[in-house]
Amino acid sequence: MTVRTFAIALMVLGPVLMIVGWQTTSPGGFVGIVLIVLGAILLWTRRTSRHGR
């Protein structure tokens, strides 16, 4: 699994956890937001590190 695939998987799982988490009143909704942000950061840092080479 590449970093890109992992980041995309996090960004797909994030909205699912947001929907399910807020419907069940668990902290899963907030975890979903964090996963989306983490996936975006991974994609962004992957792009910036490739420009340096």
Buried (B, 14 or more C-beta within 10 A) or exposed (E): EEEEEBBBEBBEBBEEBBEEBBEEEEEBBEBBBEBBEBBBEBBEEBEEEEEEE
